Amino acid sequence: MIFWIEKQFKKEYINSAKETGIRCVFSKDYDDATKNEIMQFMKFIRANYYFPIRVRITIFNEAHFVSPVDGHRYYGVFYDGDDTKKTYPIIYIAGKKTKRNSIGDILSSIAHELTHYYQWYFLEDEKRTDRSLEIEANKWTKYILYTYYCENSTE
């Protein structure tokens, strides 16, 4: 079982890579209000968790992506980079708010794919089944969002 690296343990991972952290990039035509909501979530993520190898999240103004292989819809994907070119991992998120895709769904996709980042970092993706990794990513997504919403509730 993997875990997200809390900021308090940053020193144990500090020399992992030349570039660390998390970067968030939006497509040019992205909605400012939704972008601000996502950036609030990213502020929470950065304040609480450490990313020992830089990961870039690119958020597109799309309701979903369609797999060219099987035609299924998906809302986020983690790409672990190219070892031969020494590229950093990238996450792609379909982040257009619609009736079926709320801000909560978009944040869920981000948390889910960031869990895959940590699974990759801890080499869990090489040891476990896809089903096991997805179950774990879903559990972490619920935990991260619960924590975020509890810390940001106005009640």
Backbone hydrogen bonds, N-H to C=O, Kabsch-Sander energy under -0.5 kcal/mol:
donor,donor_aa,acceptor,acceptor_aa,energy
6,E,4,W,-0.8
7,K,48,N,-1.9
9,F,6,E,-2.2
10,K,7,K,-2.0
12,E,9,F,-1.3
13,Y,10,K,-2.0
14,I,10,K,-0.6
16,S,13,Y,-1.8
21,G,51,F,-3.1
23,R,55,V,-2.5
25,V,57,I,-3.3
27,S,59,I,-2.3
30,Y,27,S,-1.6
35,K,31,D,-2.4
36,N,32,D,-2.5
37,E,33,A,-1.7
38,I,34,T,-2.5
39,M,35,K,-2.6
40,Q,36,N,-1.7
41,F,37,E,-1.6
42,M,38,I,-2.5
43,K,39,M,-2.2
44,F,40,Q,-1.7
45,I,41,F,-2.5
46,R,42,M,-2.9
47,A,43,K,-2.0
48,N,44,F,-1.4
49,Y,45,I,-2.4
50,Y,5,I,-3.3
54,R,19,E,-2.5
55,V,21,G,-1.9
56,R,89,P,-1.8
57,I,23,R,-3.3
58,T,56,R,-0.6
58,T,91,I,-3.3
59,I,25,V,-3.1
59,I,57,I,-0.6
60,F,58,T,-0.6
60,F,93,I,-2.9
62,E,60,F,-1.9
65,F,74,Y,-3.1
67,S,72,H,-2.9
71,G,67,S,-1.7
74,Y,65,F,-2.2
77,V,92,Y,-2.1
79,Y,77,V,-0.5
79,Y,90,I,-3.3
80,D,78,F,-0.5
83,D,81,G,-0.6
85,K,82,D,-0.7
86,K,82,D,-1.0
87,T,82,D,-1.7
90,I,79,Y,-2.8
91,I,56,R,-3.1
92,Y,77,V,-2.5
93,I,58,T,-2.6
94,A,75,Y,-2.8
95,G,60,F,-2.5
95,G,93,I,-1.0
96,K,62,E,-2.3
97,K,95,G,-0.5
98,T,101,N,-1.9
106,I,102,S,-2.0
107,L,103,I,-2.7
108,S,104,G,-2.0
109,S,105,D,-2.2
110,I,106,I,-2.0
111,A,107,L,-2.6
112,H,108,S,-2.8
113,E,109,S,-2.4
114,L,110,I,-2.3
115,T,111,A,-1.7
116,H,112,H,-1.5
117,Y,113,E,-1.6
118,Y,114,L,-1.9
119,Q,115,T,-2.3
120,W,116,H,-2.4
121,Y,117,Y,-2.9
122,F,118,Y,-2.5
123,L,120,W,-1.6
124,E,119,Q,-2.3
125,D,119,Q,-1.0
126,E,123,L,-0.9
127,K,124,E,-1.2
128,R,124,E,-1.7
133,L,129,T,-2.2
134,E,130,D,-2.4
135,I,131,R,-2.5
136,E,132,S,-2.1
137,A,133,L,-2.4
138,N,134,E,-2.3
139,K,135,I,-2.0
140,W,136,E,-2.5
141,T,137,A,-2.2
142,K,138,N,-1.9
143,Y,139,K,-2.1
144,I,140,W,-3.1
145,L,141,T,-2.4
146,Y,142,K,-2.4
147,T,143,Y,-2.6
148,Y,144,I,-2.6
149,Y,145,L,-3.0
150,C,146,Y,-2.3
151,E,147,T,-2.3
152,N,148,Y,-1.4
153,S,150,C,-0.8
